[in-house]
């Protein structure tokens, strides 16, 4: 059964609906370049090289928007961790996904599972995404994608689309992330057991495809 959200659709179906809307709101040359560069990234098999089930999750110490340091070790004290890497507040797919997990927060808490999301954005911009989506779980700043790199998720945005990002889509990644690298993490979802071992992994180089929360929650429930 798919996770139900406010309008009766699963996250997967809501993303599909957004895709249809995007076809009407974006210029065809932008959509074509997105398709081309995404296909090229998928072809590198970067997702297949990322950490997967059975690997030990790299530990992290990252700041939340208030400047407090959150560590994986502390999160694991009370139970498993659901770790979500997202691209940033500018990404509509990420916002849909974060809100979908917010709706499942009580269910996660009932299974003693902590939810945390990580992006390369500066803390002030992480605060914006938390406020915009009414999130009650930590959103952490991985400046320079150092932690995402340990998970094997980091890539450079294709140079053919960087100008479109900044000038036509309004996605000024260097300003949002505080560096000029134009690097991002692949969207990824991990369930990490208390022993620090990854028990569920979803990584996809096509950022338009995300794990449905119901599938992820099922993995959490099997673990606990």
NORHUQUI-V894498 format. One record per backbone hydrogen bond with DSSP energy under -1.0 kcal/mol. NH is the residue of the N-H (numbers start at 1). CO is the residue of the C=O. E is the energy in kcal/mol with one decimal. If there is no record, write none. Layout:
# NORHUQUI-V894498
nh={NH/NH}
co={CO/CO}
e={E/E}
This chain:
# NORHUQUI-V894498
nh={8/14/15/16/17/18/19/20/21/22/23/24/25/26/31/32/33/34/35/36/37/38/39/40/41/42/43/44/45/51/54/55/57/62/64/67/70/72/75/76/77/81/82/83/84/85/86/91/95/96/97/98/99/100/101/102/103/105/108/109/110/111/112/113/114/116/117/118/119/122/126/127/128/129/130/131/132/133/135/140/141/142/145/149/150/151/152/153/155/157/161/165/166/167/168/169/171/172/173/176/177/178/184/186/188/189/190/191/192/193/196/198/199/200/202/204/209/215/216/217/218/219/220/221/222/223/224}
co={5/10/11/12/13/14/15/16/17/18/19/21/21/22/27/28/29/30/31/32/33/34/35/36/37/38/39/41/42/151/198/52/196/70/68/64/62/60/71/72/74/192/114/190/116/188/118/88/91/92/93/94/95/96/97/98/99/102/104/105/106/108/109/108/80/82/138/84/140/176/122/123/124/125/126/127/128/129/130/117/63/119/142/145/146/147/149/148/184/182/158/161/162/163/164/164/165/170/171/172/173/174/155/153/85/202/83/200/81/197/193/55/191/191/189/187/206/212/212/213/214/215/216/217/218/219/220}
e={-2.6/-2.5/-2.6/-1.8/-2.1/-2.1/-2.3/-1.7/-1.8/-2.7/-1.5/-1.0/-1.1/-2.2/-2.0/-2.6/-2.0/-2.5/-2.4/-2.5/-2.8/-2.3/-2.2/-2.1/-2.0/-2.6/-2.0/-1.1/-1.7/-2.3/-3.0/-1.9/-3.1/-2.5/-2.4/-2.2/-3.2/-1.6/-2.0/-2.1/-1.0/-2.3/-3.5/-3.0/-2.4/-2.9/-2.6/-1.6/-1.9/-2.2/-2.2/-3.0/-2.2/-1.8/-2.1/-2.1/-1.7/-1.5/-2.2/-2.8/-2.1/-1.1/-2.1/-2.3/-2.3/-2.3/-2.5/-2.8/-2.0/-2.4/-2.0/-2.2/-1.3/-1.6/-2.0/-2.5/-2.8/-1.6/-2.4/-3.2/-2.2/-3.2/-2.5/-1.9/-1.1/-1.2/-1.1/-2.4/-2.2/-2.9/-2.2/-2.4/-2.0/-3.1/-1.7/-2.2/-3.5/-1.0/-1.7/-2.4/-2.9/-1.2/-2.5/-1.9/-1.6/-2.4/-3.0/-2.1/-2.9/-2.7/-2.5/-3.0/-2.8/-1.3/-2.4/-1.3/-2.3/-1.1/-1.5/-3.4/-1.9/-1.4/-2.0/-2.7/-1.9/-1.4/-1.9}
